[in-house]
Amino acid sequence: TILDDIRMFPIINKKDLIEKRELFIADNIHTIKELKTSGTMGDKAKMAMDREQYLKAPDEYFNNMVGMVPGKSRLILKADDLAPEANKIGGFDYEINKISGVYRIDHRNMNIEKITFILDILKKRKPRIVWGNTHGAYVLAKYIEKNNIVTPPVELFICGGQTMLPQYAKTIEKVFKTKVYDRYGSVECGNTANQCIEQKGYHYVPTVHFMEILDDNQKPVGENETGNLYITTLTKRAMPVIRYNTGDLAVHTSELCGCGRTFPIIKSIAGRRKEGIISPAGTYLSLSPLNLIMYQSAGIKDFQMIQTADDRLLINLIVDISIQKPENLEKIIEEIRKSLDYDMNIEFKQVDELKALSNGKMLRIIPLDRKDELNESV
């Protein structure tokens, strides 16, 4: 079959797209747009976009499954949708179209001035849909919750661009009084998968994307097992990718969703492969189990883990002093060492703010090769 033929191709990665870009470009297909990846996990790749991939993109399918239909006013917290001539206020970009009721604001570096501007739009314009970067939405929701601000409820909240952790979804849903749906995608492959109203998996369209979840030996993982996610684009013509290593971890399932749709689903997106801890013994611990370890401890409101050396971790904590106890931290050390099967040196530091990368994205786990890139408080 065609899918068997695809499996015969070699694996490619972002380094290939950067260093051998000319091999992936189709000379006979008109490029209508070029986009760069965010560079969150390393160097940026420049991708060529064509008309057909936009026409055959699954975006409208994803939108309809959660009720995001044309005509509803929306607030968009994303940087990539802003035009070069976008308005500026206080050092950040925004666009307002009062006719369509669409308000676009750069989500990066969510300072007080920007949050105040967004709150003004929420209160006065009352957008029915909010759609934006996961971390930017979480920072906004945390600020609203912390300051006991009352905002009009929204019908629908869609996030994407970073791993949706349970505490993110819980905070956003509580503040905005609606469900939040996670969308998975990338510049390299486009919007790829989306949660439906069941919120129990990520639907994808198999005629647009061919997905493989493989172990470290590039063999398919079993039911409910976590593996590396590889994507082949089936409708991109200007710059297709075949068996592209996304750098993301995903959980495989052969089950169908309870919503009744018969397209396959990914059970969950477990985070970036590089957003994890590697011990000197070569053992690895990814974001999802680390996040679970941290939030099992009472009193921890937020955290960021930085691998400062092969055998050392610095864990920055925002805590509720009234319920945080030393024995809770000892339990965290014990669980991390047990999971890694290695006695890492672990230090805790209480902070008031965490830091994002220069592109505005937040990593909960900073690998050794990225520890010097943190420069923006959020």
LUMDOTI-549276 format. One record per residue: residue in three letters; y, x, z of N, C-alpha, C in turn; residue number from 1. Coordinates in steps of 0.1 Angstrom, whole numbers. Atoms other than C-alpha are relative to their C-alpha. Layout:
REM LUMDOTI-549276
ALA/Y/X/Z/Y/X/Z/Y/X/Z/NUM;
...
***
This chain:
REM LUMDOTI-549276
THR/-12/8/0/0/0/0/13/9/0/1;
ILE/-13/-8/0/37/10/-2/2/6/14/2;
LEU/-3/-5/-14/38/14/36/-9/12/2/3;
ASP/9/-12/-1/8/38/34/6/12/-8/4;
ASP/-7/-11/8/27/58/7/11/6/8/5;
ILE/-11/-5/-8/57/60/30/-5/9/11/6;
ARG/5/-8/-11/36/74/58/-4/14/-4/7;
MET/4/-13/5/27/103/35/12/10/-1/8;
PHE/-12/-8/1/63/115/35/2/8/13/9;
PRO/-3/-8/-12/74/143/59/11/-7/8/10;
ILE/-11/5/-9/96/134/89/13/8/-3/11;
ILE/-13/-7/1/133/141/85/8/-3/13/12;
ASN/-8/2/-11/160/144/111/15/2/-3/13;
LYS/-14/-1/3/198/146/114/4/14/-5/14;
LYS/-3/-13/5/198/183/108/-2/1/-15/15;
ASP/2/1/14/183/176/74/11/-7/-8/16;
LEU/-11/7/6/210/151/66/13/8/-1/17;
ILE/-12/-8/0/237/176/75/-1/12/-10/18;
GLU/2/-13/8/223/208/59/-5/-2/-14/19;
LYS/5/3/13/206/192/29/5/-13/-6/20;
ARG/-6/13/3/229/163/23/-1/-4/-15/21;
GLU/0/2/15/230/167/-15/-14/-5/-5/22;
LEU/13/5/4/192/160/-16/-2/-14/2/23;
PHE/2/14/-4/196/126/-1/10/-9/-7/24;
ILE/-10/8/7/225/114/-23/-5/-3/-14/25;
ALA/4/5/14/217/93/-54/12/1/-9/26;
ASP/-11/-3/9/239/105/-82/4/-13/-8/27;
ASN/-2/12/9/235/72/-102/4/-13/8/28;
ILE/-4/12/-8/246/49/-73/14/2/5/29;
HIS/-14/-1/-4/282/42/-67/2/-1/16/30;
THR/-3/1/-14/293/50/-31/13/-7/3/31;
ILE/-12/8/-3/318/25/-17/7/5/13/32;
LYS/-6/-4/-13/323/41/17/-8/11/6/33;
GLU/7/-11/-8/314/72/38/3/-2/14/34;
LEU/-2/1/-14/309/70/75/-7/12/7/35;
LYS/6/-11/-7/302/98/100/-6/-6/13/36;
THR/7/3/-13/278/95/130/9/4/11/37;
SER/-9/-3/-11/294/96/164/-1/14/6/38;
GLY/1/-13/-6/280/129/174/-4/0/15/39;
THR/3/1/-14/269/117/208/-11/9/5/40;
MET/11/-9/-3/237/137/208/1/13/-8/41;
GLY/-1/-13/7/250/167/187/9/-1/-12/42;
ASP/-9/0/12/265/173/153/1/-13/-7/43;
LYS/-3/12/7/279/146/131/-6/1/-15/44;
ALA/5/1/13/262/136/98/9/-10/-8/45;
LYS/-8/9/8/282/120/69/-9/-8/-9/46;
MET/9/8/8/265/90/53/7/-8/-10/47;
ALA/-5/8/11/271/74/20/-5/-14/0/48;
MET/3/14/0/272/36/18/2/-6/-14/49;
ASP/-1/7/13/266/14/-12/1/-15/1/50;
ARG/-2/14/-1/273/-22/-21/-13/-8/3/51;
GLU/12/8/-2/237/-34/-21/-5/0/14/52;
GLN/5/0/-14/229/-22/14/8/-10/9/53;
TYR/-8/9/-7/258/-43/26/-4/-15/-3/54;
LEU/4/14/4/247/-74/6/-14/-3/6/55;
LYS/13/2/-5/211/-70/19/-2/3/15/56;
ALA/0/-4/-15/220/-60/55/-5/-13/7/57;
PRO/5/11/-8/203/-82/82/11/-6/9/58;
ASP/-10/4/-10/236/-87/100/2/-15/2/59;
GLU/-2/14/-1/240/-124/92/-12/-7/7/60;
TYR/12/5/-6/204/-130/102/1/2/15/61;
PHE/-2/-3/-14/211/-113/135/10/-9/7/62;
ASN/-11/8/-5/243/-132/140/-4/-14/2/63;
ASN/4/14/-1/228/-166/133/-10/-2/12/64;
MET/10/3/-11/199/-161/158/6/-1/14/65;
VAL/-7/1/-13/224/-158/187/12/-9/0/66;
GLY/-11/10/1/250/-183/174/14/6/-4/67;
MET/-13/-7/4/276/-158/161/3/-5/-15/68;
VAL/-2/5/13/288/-179/131/15/2/-4/69;
PRO/-14/-1/5/320/-176/109/9/-10/6/70;
GLY/-10/9/-4/351/-192/121/3/0/15/71;
LYS/-2/-1/-14/348/-184/158/9/12/3/72;
SER/-9/-11/-4/376/-163/173/-8/11/7/73;
ARG/8/-11/-7/363/-129/185/9/12/3/74;
LEU/-6/-13/-5/374/-98/204/-11/11/-3/75;
ILE/9/-11/4/358/-66/189/5/13/7/76;
LEU/-3/-13/-7/357/-35/211/-8/11/-6/77;
LYS/7/-11/8/347/-9/185/11/9/-6/78;
ALA/-10/-9/6/364/21/170/-2/0/-15/79;
ASP/3/-2/14/346/21/136/5/-11/-9/80;
ASP/-5/11/8/361/-12/124/15/1/-2/81;
LEU/-14/-1/1/397/-1/127/5/7/-12/82;
ALA/-5/-6/12/417/7/96/9/11/4/83;
PRO/-9/-11/-3/437/39/93/14/-4/4/84;
GLU/-13/5/-3/469/19/94/1/-9/12/85;
ALA/0/9/-11/460/1/126/12/2/9/86;
ASN/-11/-1/-10/487/-6/152/-4/9/11/87;
LYS/2/-9/-12/492/17/181/9/-5/11/88;
ILE/-8/3/-12/503/10/216/-5/8/11/89;
GLY/5/-8/-11/502/34/245/-10/10/-4/90;
GLY/9/-10/4/482/59/225/-14/-5/-4/91;
PHE/12/5/5/454/35/214/2/-9/-11/92;
ASP/-1/8/12/446/16/182/-5/-14/2/93;
TYR/4/14/0/443/-21/177/4/-7/-12/94;
GLU/-4/9/12/444/-48/150/-1/-14/5/95;
ILE/1/15/-3/452/-85/154/2/-8/-13/96;
ASN/-1/9/11/446/-111/128/1/-14/6/97;
LYS/-1/13/-6/460/-144/142/-5/-11/-8/98;
ILE/5/11/9/449/-164/112/-15/-2/2/99;
SER/15/0/-2/412/-155/116/-4/0/15/100;
GLY/3/0/-15/415/-151/154/-9/12/3/101;
VAL/8/-12/-2/399/-116/152/10/11/6/102;
TYR/-8/-10/-7/412/-89/176/-9/12/2/103;
ARG/8/-12/0/400/-54/172/7/11/9/104;
ILE/-5/-10/-9/405/-27/199/-9/12/1/105;
ASP/8/-12/-2/393/9/201/-6/0/14/106;
HIS/7/1/-13/367/9/229/1/13/8/107;
ARG/1/-13/-6/370/46/236/11/2/11/108;
ASN/-9/-4/-11/386/59/269/7/-12/5/109;
MET/-5/12/-5/391/26/286/9/2/12/110;
ASN/-9/-2/-11/422/33/307/6/-13/5/111;
ILE/-6/13/-6/442/8/328/9/-7/-10/112;
GLU/-9/6/10/468/3/300/-8/-8/-10/113;
LYS/8/7/10/441/-6/275/-7/-12/6/114;
ILE/6/11/-6/422/-28/299/10/-12/3/115;
THR/-10/10/-2/454/-47/308/3/-7/-13/116;
PHE/-2/6/13/460/-53/271/-11/-9/-4/117;
ILE/11/8/3/425/-66/266/0/-13/9/118;
LEU/0/12/-9/428/-89/296/10/-10/-4/119;
ASP/-10/9/5/460/-103/281/-5/-8/-11/120;
ILE/6/7/12/441/-112/249/-10/-10/5/121;
LEU/11/9/-5/412/-127/269/7/-13/6/122;
LYS/-6/11/-7/436/-149/289/8/-9/-9/123;
LYS/-9/7/9/461/-159/262/-7/-5/-13/124;
ARG/6/4/13/440/-160/230/-14/-7/2/125;
LYS/13/6/-3/407/-170/246/-11/1/-11/126;
PRO/10/-2/11/383/-155/220/-13/-6/5/127;
ARG/12/6/-3/350/-173/219/-12/10/0/128;
ILE/11/-10/1/329/-142/211/6/14/3/129;
VAL/-4/-14/-2/332/-106/224/-12/8/-5/130;
TRP/10/-8/7/314/-80/204/5/15/1/131;
GLY/-4/-13/-1/315/-43/212/-9/10/5/132;
ASN/8/-12/-6/303/-9/225/-5/-4/14/133;
THR/6/4/-13/280/-13/254/7/6/12/134;
HIS/-7/-7/-11/297/12/277/14/-5/2/135;
GLY/-14/5/-1/332/0/269/0/-14/6/136;
ALA/1/13/-6/321/-36/277/-3/0/15/137;
TYR/4/-1/-14/305/-25/310/12/5/8/138;
VAL/-12/-5/-8/337/-6/321/10/-11/2/139;
LEU/-9/12/-1/358/-37/313/-5/-10/10/140;
ALA/6/9/-9/334/-59/332/1/5/15/141;
LYS/-1/-5/-13/333/-36/362/14/-1/6/142;
TYR/-14/1/-5/371/-35/364/3/-14/4/143;
ILE/-3/14/-2/373/-73/362/-7/-4/14/144;
GLU/7/3/-13/347/-76/390/6/6/12/145;
LYS/-6/-7/-11/362/-50/412/13/-6/5/146;
ASN/-13/5/-3/396/-65/411/1/-16/1/147;
ASN/0/15/-2/385/-102/414/9/-7/-10/148;
ILE/-8/6/10/401/-111/381/-7/-11/-6/149;
VAL/6/12/6/394/-145/367/4/-1/-15/150;
THR/-2/1/14/390/-146/329/-7/-13/-6/151;
PRO/6/12/6/382/-176/306/-14/4/-4/152;
PRO/14/-3/5/344/-178/299/0/2/-15/153;
VAL/2/-2/14/332/-167/265/-14/-6/-4/154;
GLU/13/6/5/304/-183/244/-11/10/-2/155;
LEU/10/-9/4/287/-152/234/5/15/1/156;
PHE/-4/-14/-2/287/-114/242/-11/8/-7/157;
ILE/10/-9/7/270/-89/218/5/14/3/158;
CYS/-3/-14/-3/268/-52/227/-9/9/-9/159;
GLY/8/-10/7/255/-21/209/6/13/0/160;
GLY/-5/-14/1/260/16/203/-5/9/11/161;
GLN/6/-8/-11/244/27/236/-11/-8/6/162;
THR/11/6/-6/213/20/256/5/-11/10/163;
MET/-4/11/-9/216/-14/274/-9/1/12/164;
LEU/7/-1/-13/206/-7/310/1/-14/7/165;
PRO/0/13/-7/197/-36/333/13/-3/8/166;
GLN/-12/2/-8/228/-31/355/12/-3/-9/167;
TYR/-11/4/9/251/-33/324/-1/-15/-3/168;
ALA/1/14/4/237/-66/313/3/-10/11/169;
LYS/-2/9/-12/237/-81/348/15/-1/3/170;
THR/-14/0/-3/274/-71/353/8/-8/-10/171;
ILE/-7/6/11/286/-83/319/-2/-15/1/172;
GLU/3/15/0/268/-117/322/6/-6/12/173;
LYS/-6/6/-12/281/-123/357/15/-2/-2/174;
VAL/-14/0/2/317/-115/348/4/-10/-11/175;
PHE/-4/8/11/319/-133/315/-8/-14/-1/176;
LYS/7/13/-1/295/-162/325/-7/-4/-13/177;
THR/8/3/12/274/-160/294/-11/11/-2/178;
LYS/11/-10/2/243/-142/281/6/12/-9/179;
VAL/-4/-12/8/247/-107/266/-12/4/-8/180;
TYR/11/-3/10/226/-98/235/2/14/-5/181;
ASP/-1/-14/4/219/-62/226/-4/1/-15/182;
ARG/3/-3/14/220/-50/190/-2/15/-2/183;
TYR/3/-14/2/204/-17/179/3/4/-14/184;
GLY/-3/-5/13/216/3/150/6/14/0/185;
SER/-6/-13/1/231/35/137/7/1/-13/186;
VAL/-6/-2/12/253/48/110/-10/4/-11/187;
GLU/10/-4/10/223/64/93/-8/-11/-6/188;
CYS/9/11/4/202/32/92/6/-14/-1/189;
GLY/-6/13/-1/227/4/97/-5/-8/12/190;
ASN/5/8/-11/222/-25/121/-14/-3/-3/191;
THR/14/0/2/185/-25/126/-8/-10/7/192;
ALA/8/9/-8/173/-48/154/9/-7/9/193;
ASN/-8/8/-9/187/-75/176/-8/-9/9/194;
GLN/6/10/-9/178/-96/206/3/-14/-4/195;
CYS/-2/14/2/174/-133/202/3/-7/13/196;
ILE/-4/7/-12/182/-160/228/-11/2/11/197;
GLU/11/-3/-10/148/-151/245/3/12/8/198;
GLN/-3/-13/-6/161/-116/253/-12/8/4/199;
LYS/13/-7/-4/125/-103/254/-5/10/-10/200;
GLY/4/-9/10/125/-80/224/11/1/-10/201;
TYR/-10/-3/10/144/-67/194/-7/-4/-14/202;
HIS/5/4/13/138/-85/161/5/9/-11/203;
TYR/-5/-8/12/140/-65/128/-6/-7/-12/204;
VAL/4/6/12/136/-75/92/-8/11/-8/205;
PRO/9/-10/5/106/-56/77/2/3/-15/206;
THR/-3/-3/14/119/-59/41/13/8/-1/207;
VAL/-12/-8/-1/151/-40/52/-3/13/6/208;
HIS/3/-12/-7/137/-15/76/-15/1/3/209;
PHE/14/-2/-4/102/0/81/1/9/12/210;
MET/0/-6/-13/97/10/117/-13/7/4/211;
GLU/12/-6/-6/72/35/132/4/5/14/212;
ILE/-1/-6/-14/68/43/169/-11/9/2/213;
LEU/11/-10/1/49/75/171/1/9/13/214;
ASP/0/-9/-12/38/99/199/5/14/-5/215;
ASP/-5/-13/4/47/136/199/-8/7/-10/216;
ASN/9/-5/11/18/143/175/1/-8/-12/217;
GLN/-3/9/11/32/117/151/-11/-10/-3/218;
LYS/10/10/1/4/93/157/6/-13/7/219;
PRO/-5/13/-6/11/55/164/-4/-1/14/220;
VAL/3/2/-14/14/47/200/-7/-14/2/221;
GLY/7/12/-2/-6/19/216/9/-11/5/222;
GLU/-7/11/-5/4/-15/229/8/3/13/223;
ASN/-9/-2/-12/33/-14/254/2/15/4/224;
GLU/-3/-14/-3/35/24/251/13/4/-7/225;
THR/-13/-5/4/67/44/246/-2/11/-10/226;
GLY/2/-11/10/71/66/215/14/3/-6/227;
ASN/-12/-4/8/97/82/192/1/-10/-12/228;
LEU/-3/11/10/113/57/168/4/7/-13/229;
TYR/-3/-5/14/113/66/130/2/-12/-9/230;
ILE/-4/11/8/130/44/105/1/4/-15/231;
THR/-2/-1/14/128/41/67/8/-12/-5/232;
THR/-9/11/5/156/22/50/-5/-4/-14/233;
LEU/6/6/12/143/-1/22/11/-6/-10/234;
THR/-10/6/9/176/-14/8/12/10/-3/235;
LYS/-11/-9/2/200/16/10/-4/8/-13/236;
ARG/3/-7/13/203/32/-25/9/13/-1/237;
ALA/-8/-11/1/232/56/-22/-5/12/8/238;
MET/5/-11/-8/217/76/6/-11/-5/9/239;
PRO/11/5/-8/183/63/17/-5/10/10/240;
VAL/7/-9/-9/164/78/46/-14/-5/2/241;
ILE/15/3/-1/126/80/48/-6/7/12/242;
ARG/6/-5/-12/108/84/81/10/9/8/243;
TYR/-11/-6/-7/140/93/98/-2/0/15/244;
ASN/1/-1/-14/137/106/134/13/-4/6/245;
THR/-13/5/-6/164/85/152/4/7/12/246;
GLY/-3/-6/-13/161/105/184/-1/-10/11/247;
ASP/1/11/-10/155/72/202/-15/-2/4/248;
LEU/13/4/-5/126/61/223/-1/-15/0/249;
ALA/2/15/1/111/26/218/-14/-3/5/250;
VAL/12/4/-5/83/6/233/-7/-10/-11/251;
HIS/7/7/10/57/-8/208/-6/-13/6/252;
THR/8/12/-2/43/-43/208/-4/-7/-13/253;
SER/5/8/12/22/-63/183/2/-15/2/254;
GLU/-2/14/-3/31/-96/200/12/-5/-8/255;
LEU/-12/7/6/55/-121/184/8/-6/11/256;
CYS/-9/6/-9/85/-135/201/-2/-14/3/257;
GLY/1/14/-3/85/-168/219/9/-9/-7/258;
CYS/-10/8/6/114/-180/199/-5/-7/-13/259;
GLY/6/6/12/91/-188/170/1/7/-13/260;
ARG/-2/-9/12/103/-162/145/-12/9/-2/261;
THR/13/-7/2/74/-144/129/2/14/-5/262;
PHE/-3/-14/3/92/-111/120/-5/8/12/263;
PRO/4/-8/-11/79/-82/141/12/3/10/264;
ILE/-10/-4/-9/97/-71/172/-3/14/6/265;
ILE/2/-11/-9/102/-39/192/2/-5/14/266;
LYS/0/6/-14/95/-46/229/13/4/7/267;
SER/-12/-4/-7/124/-25/242/5/14/-6/268;
ILE/-5/-13/3/147/4/234/2/8/13/269;
ALA/0/-7/-13/142/30/261/10/11/2/270;
GLY/-11/-11/-1/171/54/254/-2/11/-10/271;
ARG/0/-11/8/178/86/237/-11/10/5/272;
ARG/9/-10/-4/151/113/236/7/11/7/273;
LYS/-8/-11/-7/177/139/245/6/-4/13/274;
GLU/-6/4/-13/191/118/273/-11/-1/10/275;
GLY/11/-1/-10/164/130/297/0/13/6/276;
ILE/1/-13/-8/154/158/320/-13/7/-4/277;
ILE/11/-8/3/131/186/309/-1/11/11/278;
SER/2/-10/-10/117/208/337/-4/13/-5/279;
PRO/5/-13/5/108/245/334/-15/-1/-3/280;
ALA/14/1/3/72/233/334/-2/-8/-14/281;
GLY/2/7/12/79/213/302/-2/-15/2/282;
THR/1/14/-2/76/179/318/13/-7/-3/283;
TYR/-12/7/5/100/152/307/1/-14/7/284;
LEU/-3/13/-6/116/122/323/12/-6/-7/285;
SER/-10/6/8/136/98/302/9/-10/9/286;
LEU/-11/8/-7/166/75/311/-6/-12/7/287;
SER/4/13/-6/147/42/318/-6/2/13/288;
PRO/6/-2/-13/125/55/346/10/6/10/289;
LEU/-10/-6/-9/153/76/360/10/-10/5/290;
ASN/-9/11/-4/176/46/360/-6/-9/11/291;
LEU/7/8/-10/150/26/379/-1/7/14/292;
ILE/1/-8/-12/146/54/405/14/-1/7/293;
MET/-13/0/-6/184/55/411/3/-13/6/294;
TYR/-4/13/-5/189/18/415/-9/-7/9/295;
GLN/9/5/-11/160/13/438/6/4/14/296;
SER/-7/-5/-13/182/31/464/12/-8/3/297;
ALA/-11/8/-4/205/9/483/13/8/1/298;
GLY/-13/-6/-1/242/17/481/5/7/-12/299;
ILE/-4/-7/12/243/34/447/6/-10/-10/300;
LYS/-6/9/9/268/16/425/0/6/-14/301;
ASP/0/-6/13/268/41/396/-4/15/1/302;
PHE/4/-14/0/255/76/387/1/6/-13/303;
GLN/1/-8/11/255/104/363/-7/13/4/304;
MET/8/-11/-4/229/131/363/2/12/-11/305;
ILE/-3/-12/8/237/166/349/-10/11/2/306;
GLN/10/-12/-1/211/193/342/9/12/-1/307;
THR/-8/-12/0/231/224/352/-7/13/-3/308;
ALA/9/-11/3/202/248/348/-14/-5/-2/309;
ASP/14/5/3/165/247/338/-6/-7/12/310;
ASP/6/6/-12/156/239/374/9/-7/9/311;
ARG/-11/6/-8/188/223/387/6/-13/-5/312;
LEU/-7/13/4/203/188/387/11/-2/9/313;
LEU/-12/5/-7/237/177/398/1/-15/-2/314;
ILE/-1/15/1/238/139/405/13/-5/6/315;
ASN/-13/6/-5/273/124/407/-2/-14/3/316;
LEU/2/14/-5/273/92/427/13/-7/3/317;
ILE/-10/9/-5/296/63/431/-8/-9/10/318;
VAL/9/7/-10/283/47/464/8/-10/8/319;
ASP/-5/9/-10/289/19/488/-3/7/13/320;
ILE/3/-9/-12/293/41/519/-6/-9/12/321;
SER/4/8/-11/286/11/542/-15/-1/1/322;
ILE/15/2/0/249/9/531/-7/12/-5/323;
GLN/7/-12/5/242/44/517/-5/8/12/324;
LYS/6/-8/-11/219/64/540/-6/13/-6/325;
PRO/6/-13/4/207/101/538/-14/-2/-5/326;
GLU/14/1/3/171/90/537/-2/-6/-14/327;
ASN/1/5/13/178/71/505/1/11/-11/328;
LEU/-1/-11/9/188/103/488/-12/9/0/329;
GLU/13/-8/-1/157/121/501/-11/-7/-8/330;
LYS/10/8/7/137/93/485/2/2/-15/331;
ILE/-3/-3/14/154/99/451/-5/14/-4/332;
ILE/5/-13/3/146/136/453/-15/0/-1/333;
GLU/15/0/0/110/129/461/-5/-7/-13/334;
GLU/5/7/12/106/104/432/2/8/-13/335;
ILE/-2/-8/12/122/127/406/-9/12/-1/336;
ARG/9/-12/0/101/157/417/-14/-5/-3/337;
LYS/13/5/3/70/135/416/-2/-3/-14/338;
SER/1/4/14/78/121/382/-1/12/-10/339;
LEU/0/-12/9/84/156/367/-11/9/4/340;
ASP/10/-9/-5/56/172/387/6/14/1/341;
TYR/-7/-13/-2/81/200/395/11/-2/10/342;
ASP/-10/1/-11/103/208/425/14/4/-5/343;
MET/-14/-2/4/137/206/409/9/2/12/344;
ASN/-11/0/-10/167/217/429/10/-11/-3/345;
ILE/-8/12/2/187/185/433/12/0/10/346;
GLU/-12/1/-8/223/183/445/7/-13/-2/347;
PHE/-7/13/2/243/151/451/15/3/3/348;
LYS/-15/-1/-2/281/148/448/6/-14/-1/349;
GLN/-7/13/0/301/117/457/13/1/-7/350;
VAL/-12/-1/9/328/110/431/6/-14/-1/351;
ASP/-7/13/2/353/82/424/-2/-5/-14/352;
GLU/1/3/14/349/83/386/-11/8/-6/353;
LEU/9/-7/8/323/93/361/7/5/-13/354;
LYS/-6/-6/11/330/112/329/-7/-4/-13/355;
ALA/6/3/13/324/103/292/2/12/-9/356;
LEU/-2/-10/10/321/125/262/13/-3/-8/357;
SER/-13/2/7/351/130/239/0/-11/-9/358;
ASN/1/12/9/339/102/216/1/-13/7/359;
GLY/-1/13/-8/342/77/245/-13/-5/4/360;
LYS/13/5/-4/305/72/249/-5/7/13/361;
MET/5/-4/-13/289/75/283/-15/4/0/362;
LEU/14/-4/-2/256/94/289/-2/0/15/363;
ARG/4/0/-14/239/87/322/-7/13/4/364;
ILE/7/-13/-2/219/119/318/6/10/-10/365;
ILE/-6/-10/8/236/150/305/-9/12/-1/366;
PRO/9/-12/1/212/176/291/7/13/1/367;
LEU/-5/-14/-3/216/213/297/10/4/-11/368;
ASP/-9/-5/11/232/219/262/13/-8/-2/369;
ARG/-12/8/1/259/192/267/9/0/12/370;
LYS/-6/1/-13/270/199/302/15/4/0/371;
ASP/-13/-4/0/303/214/292/9/-9/-8/372;
GLU/-8/9/9/315/185/270/6/-12/7/373;
LEU/-6/12/-7/325/160/297/14/3/3/374;
ASN/-15/-2/-2/362/155/297/8/-12/2/375;
GLU/-7/12/-1/371/119/300/-5/-8/12/376;
SER/4/9/-11/371/99/332/0/-15/-4/377;
VAL/1/14/4/360/62/329/-1/-8/12/378;
***
